[in-house]
């Protein structure tokens, strides 16, 4: 199960973005001239959505939201819970409403469900590799434009954790910031002068020297950016317990366990969102 419910996650700004994305997705399809030409407005139908592979499920509550945009009275019964792992053939949702609306909504519903379940499923595989280590799995901002919040929700559904949702949640000093500002010390001081109160600061470090400098600053977290095992192991010994640690860069299913065993607090993985293969679901009409 996700670490928070769908309704808890999609509040305020997150819900606004989700609704806007659904609206755009439906608008992209335009008018469904095929269904409008074949079926009358009062032609009622039933359909089921079924998993075609083993997968973790995420995004089911978006299905009734998509249907609501059609305006007609549709019913949507969800048969499994968010974060459940289902087998091929599992009926995950049952739908009833005008045939026109179900068909107009079909691809948009499946696009959300397939993509978000794929993110959750891949996340669950990474989480399993970190089992029995102290390290928690984080996502990144490497998300598809317009899908930041749904994709990060899917990471939660797969058992992962969110890094910052927006640029203001945590101030991250990356290589370009540091190079332009002059040094890590100068950049941290400038941020604390600019913001009162100052949000948590994370510093991305590329070398031992940068880790040593960052460790002398009053910051929340140090990230080891594309550093090898030996360099990370040495760097961890330089950081006080008051500063969190994060490993990032070129993390795969094949190597995440070895990085997790180093003992950092977090490992962040961009592949969770930018490279997750979609899970496979289908929608079929059934007799009334």
C-alpha positions as CSV (number, residue, x, y, z in Angstrom):
1,X,0.0,0.0,0.0
2,X,1.2,3.6,-0.6
3,X,2.6,5.5,2.4
4,X,-0.3,7.9,2.0
5,X,-3.7,7.5,0.4
6,X,-4.6,8.9,-3.1
7,X,-6.9,11.5,-1.6
8,X,-4.2,12.6,0.9
9,X,-1.6,13.0,-1.9
10,X,-3.8,14.7,-4.4
11,X,-4.9,17.8,-2.5
12,X,-4.7,21.4,-3.4
13,X,-2.0,22.0,-6.0
14,X,-1.5,18.3,-6.7
15,X,-5.1,17.8,-7.5
16,X,-5.3,20.9,-9.6
17,X,-2.4,19.6,-11.8
18,X,-3.9,16.2,-12.1
19,X,-7.3,17.5,-13.2
20,X,-5.6,19.7,-15.7
21,X,-3.6,16.8,-17.1
22,X,-6.8,14.7,-17.4
23,X,-8.5,17.5,-19.2
24,X,-5.7,17.9,-21.7
25,X,-5.4,14.2,-22.3
26,X,-9.1,14.0,-23.2
27,X,-8.9,17.2,-25.3
28,X,-5.9,15.7,-27.3
29,X,-8.2,12.9,-28.5
30,X,-10.8,15.3,-29.9
31,X,-14.3,14.1,-30.8
32,X,-14.8,10.3,-30.9
33,X,-16.5,10.3,-34.3
34,X,-16.3,6.5,-34.4
35,X,-18.3,5.8,-31.2
36,X,-20.6,8.7,-31.9
37,X,-21.5,7.3,-35.3
38,X,-22.1,3.8,-34.0
39,X,-23.9,4.2,-30.7
40,X,-26.9,6.2,-29.5
41,X,-26.5,8.5,-26.5
42,X,-28.7,6.2,-24.3
43,X,-26.9,3.0,-25.3
44,X,-25.7,1.7,-21.9
45,X,-22.8,-0.7,-21.6
46,X,-20.7,-2.5,-19.1
47,X,-16.9,-3.0,-19.3
48,X,-14.1,-4.5,-17.2
49,X,-10.4,-3.5,-17.0
50,X,-8.1,-6.5,-16.5
51,X,-4.4,-6.9,-15.8
52,X,-2.5,-8.7,-18.6
53,X,0.6,-9.2,-16.6
54,X,1.8,-9.5,-13.0
55,X,2.3,-5.9,-11.7
56,X,1.8,-3.5,-8.8
57,X,-1.2,-1.4,-9.4
58,X,-1.3,2.4,-9.2
59,X,-3.7,5.1,-10.5
60,X,-7.0,3.3,-10.2
61,X,-8.7,6.3,-8.6
62,X,-8.0,8.3,-11.7
63,X,-10.4,6.1,-13.7
64,X,-13.7,7.6,-12.2
65,X,-12.1,11.1,-12.5
66,X,-11.6,10.6,-16.2
67,X,-15.2,9.3,-16.6
68,X,-16.6,12.4,-14.7
69,X,-15.3,14.7,-17.4
70,X,-17.8,13.1,-19.8
71,X,-20.7,14.5,-17.9
72,X,-22.9,11.4,-18.1
73,X,-23.7,9.2,-15.2
74,X,-21.0,6.5,-15.1
75,X,-20.3,4.0,-12.3
76,X,-16.8,2.7,-11.6
77,X,-16.1,-0.1,-9.1
78,X,-12.4,-0.6,-8.1
79,X,-11.8,-4.3,-7.3
80,X,-8.2,-4.0,-5.9
81,X,-6.4,-1.5,-3.7
82,X,-3.6,0.9,-4.7
83,X,-0.2,-0.8,-4.3
84,X,-1.6,-4.3,-4.6
85,X,0.3,-6.8,-6.7
86,X,-2.0,-8.5,-9.1
87,X,-1.6,-11.5,-11.5
88,X,-2.5,-11.8,-15.1
89,X,-6.3,-12.0,-15.6
90,X,-7.1,-10.0,-12.4
91,X,-10.2,-7.8,-12.9
92,X,-9.1,-4.5,-11.4
93,X,-12.1,-2.4,-12.2
94,X,-15.7,-2.7,-13.5
95,X,-17.4,0.2,-15.4
96,X,-20.9,1.0,-16.4
97,X,-22.3,3.9,-18.4
98,X,-23.0,5.2,-21.9
99,X,-21.0,3.2,-24.5
100,X,-19.9,6.4,-26.1
101,X,-18.4,7.7,-22.9
102,X,-16.7,4.5,-21.9
103,X,-15.1,4.3,-25.3
104,X,-14.1,8.0,-25.4
105,X,-12.4,7.5,-22.0
106,X,-10.9,4.1,-22.6
107,X,-7.4,5.1,-23.9
108,X,-7.0,8.0,-21.4
109,X,-7.9,5.7,-18.5
110,X,-5.6,3.0,-19.7
111,X,-2.7,5.4,-20.4
112,X,-2.8,6.6,-16.8
113,X,-3.2,3.1,-15.3
114,X,-0.6,1.4,-17.5
115,X,2.1,4.1,-17.0
116,X,1.6,4.7,-13.2
117,X,1.4,1.0,-12.5
118,X,4.6,0.6,-14.5
119,X,6.3,3.2,-12.3
120,X,5.0,1.5,-9.1
121,X,6.0,-1.9,-10.3
122,X,9.6,-0.8,-11.1
123,X,9.8,1.0,-7.8
124,X,8.8,-2.1,-5.9
125,X,11.6,-4.1,-7.6
126,X,14.1,-1.5,-6.5
127,X,12.7,-1.4,-3.0
128,X,13.0,-5.2,-2.8
129,X,16.7,-5.0,-3.6
130,X,17.2,-2.6,-0.6
131,X,15.5,-5.0,1.8
132,X,17.3,-5.3,5.2
133,X,19.5,-2.2,4.5
134,X,19.0,1.1,6.3
135,X,18.8,2.9,2.9
136,X,15.5,4.3,1.6
137,X,14.7,4.7,-2.1
138,X,13.9,8.1,-3.5
139,X,12.6,9.3,-6.8
140,X,13.9,12.5,-8.6
141,X,12.5,15.3,-10.7
142,X,13.2,13.4,-13.9
143,X,9.5,13.1,-14.6
144,X,7.4,13.6,-17.7
145,X,6.2,17.2,-18.1
146,X,2.7,17.5,-16.6
147,X,3.0,14.2,-14.8
148,X,5.2,15.1,-11.9
149,X,2.6,14.5,-9.2
150,X,1.0,11.3,-10.6
151,X,4.4,9.7,-11.2
152,X,5.7,10.6,-7.7
153,X,2.4,9.2,-6.3
154,X,3.1,6.0,-8.2
155,X,6.5,5.8,-6.5
156,X,4.8,5.9,-3.1
157,X,2.4,3.1,-4.3
158,X,5.4,1.0,-5.1
159,X,6.9,1.4,-1.7
160,X,9.4,4.2,-2.5
161,X,9.7,7.7,-1.1
162,X,9.5,11.1,-2.6
163,X,12.4,13.5,-2.9
164,X,11.3,17.1,-3.4
165,X,8.0,17.6,-5.3
166,X,8.9,21.2,-6.2
167,X,12.1,23.3,-6.3
168,X,11.0,25.1,-3.1
169,X,10.6,22.0,-1.0
170,X,14.4,21.6,-0.6
171,X,17.1,23.9,-1.9
172,X,19.6,21.8,-3.9
173,X,23.0,23.1,-4.8
174,X,24.0,21.3,-8.0
175,X,27.3,21.6,-9.9
176,X,26.2,24.5,-11.9
177,X,25.0,26.4,-8.8
178,X,28.3,25.8,-7.0
179,X,30.5,26.6,-10.0
180,X,28.6,29.8,-10.7
181,X,28.5,30.9,-7.0
182,X,32.2,30.3,-6.5
183,X,32.1,27.6,-3.8
184,X,29.8,25.5,-1.7
185,X,30.5,27.7,1.4
186,X,29.6,30.9,-0.5
187,X,26.5,29.3,-2.0
188,X,25.1,28.1,1.3
189,X,25.8,31.4,2.9
190,X,24.0,33.2,0.1
191,X,20.9,31.0,0.4
192,X,20.6,31.5,4.1
193,X,20.9,35.3,3.6
194,X,18.3,35.2,0.8
195,X,15.6,33.1,2.6
196,X,14.4,33.5,6.2
197,X,13.4,31.0,7.3
198,X,15.6,29.0,4.9
199,X,14.3,25.7,3.6
200,X,16.5,22.6,4.0
201,X,19.6,22.7,1.9
202,X,21.1,19.7,0.0
203,X,24.5,19.9,-1.6
204,X,25.5,17.7,-4.6
205,X,29.2,16.7,-4.2
206,X,31.5,15.3,-6.9
207,X,34.7,14.9,-5.0
208,X,36.1,14.2,-1.5
209,X,37.1,17.9,-1.3
210,X,33.6,19.0,-1.9
211,X,32.2,16.5,0.7
212,X,34.7,17.9,3.3
213,X,33.6,21.5,2.5
214,X,29.9,20.6,2.6
215,X,30.3,18.8,5.8
216,X,31.5,22.0,7.5
217,X,28.3,23.8,6.5
218,X,25.0,23.8,8.3
219,X,23.0,21.8,5.8
220,X,20.4,19.1,5.7
221,X,21.9,16.6,3.3
222,X,24.9,15.7,1.1
223,X,24.5,13.9,-2.1
224,X,27.3,11.8,-3.6
225,X,27.0,12.4,-7.4
226,X,28.3,9.6,-9.6
227,X,30.9,8.6,-7.1
228,X,32.2,5.0,-7.0
229,X,31.9,2.7,-4.0
230,X,35.3,3.4,-2.6
231,X,34.9,7.1,-2.8
232,X,31.4,6.9,-1.2
233,X,32.6,4.7,1.6
234,X,35.4,7.2,2.4
235,X,33.1,10.2,2.1
236,X,30.6,8.7,4.5
237,X,33.2,8.6,7.2
238,X,33.7,12.4,6.8
239,X,30.1,13.4,7.4
240,X,28.7,14.0,10.9
241,X,25.5,12.2,12.0
242,X,23.6,15.5,11.9
243,X,23.8,15.5,8.1
244,X,21.8,13.1,5.9
245,X,23.5,11.3,3.0
246,X,22.2,10.4,-0.4
247,X,23.7,8.3,-3.3
248,X,22.8,9.2,-6.9
249,X,23.9,8.5,-10.4
250,X,23.9,5.4,-12.6
251,X,21.9,3.3,-10.1
252,X,20.4,0.1,-11.6
253,X,18.6,-2.9,-10.4
254,X,21.8,-4.8,-10.7
255,X,24.0,-2.6,-8.6
256,X,21.6,-0.9,-6.1
257,X,22.1,-3.6,-3.5
258,X,25.8,-3.0,-3.4
259,X,25.3,0.7,-3.0
260,X,22.7,0.2,-0.3
261,X,25.1,-1.9,1.7
262,X,27.4,1.2,2.0
263,X,25.0,2.6,4.6
264,X,23.8,6.0,3.2
265,X,20.4,7.2,4.3
266,X,19.0,7.5,0.8
267,X,19.5,6.4,-2.8
268,X,17.8,8.4,-5.5
269,X,16.9,6.8,-8.9
270,X,15.8,8.7,-11.9
271,X,14.9,5.5,-13.8
272,X,11.8,5.0,-11.5
273,X,10.0,7.6,-13.5
274,X,11.8,8.3,-16.7
275,X,12.4,4.7,-17.8
276,X,9.7,2.6,-16.2
277,X,8.1,0.2,-18.8
278,X,4.3,0.5,-18.8
279,X,2.3,-2.3,-17.3
280,X,-0.3,-4.0,-19.5
281,X,-4.1,-3.6,-18.9
282,X,-7.0,-3.9,-21.3
283,X,-10.7,-2.9,-21.3
284,X,-13.4,-5.1,-22.7
285,X,-17.2,-4.7,-22.9
286,X,-19.3,-7.5,-21.3
287,X,-23.0,-8.3,-21.7
288,X,-25.4,-6.3,-19.5
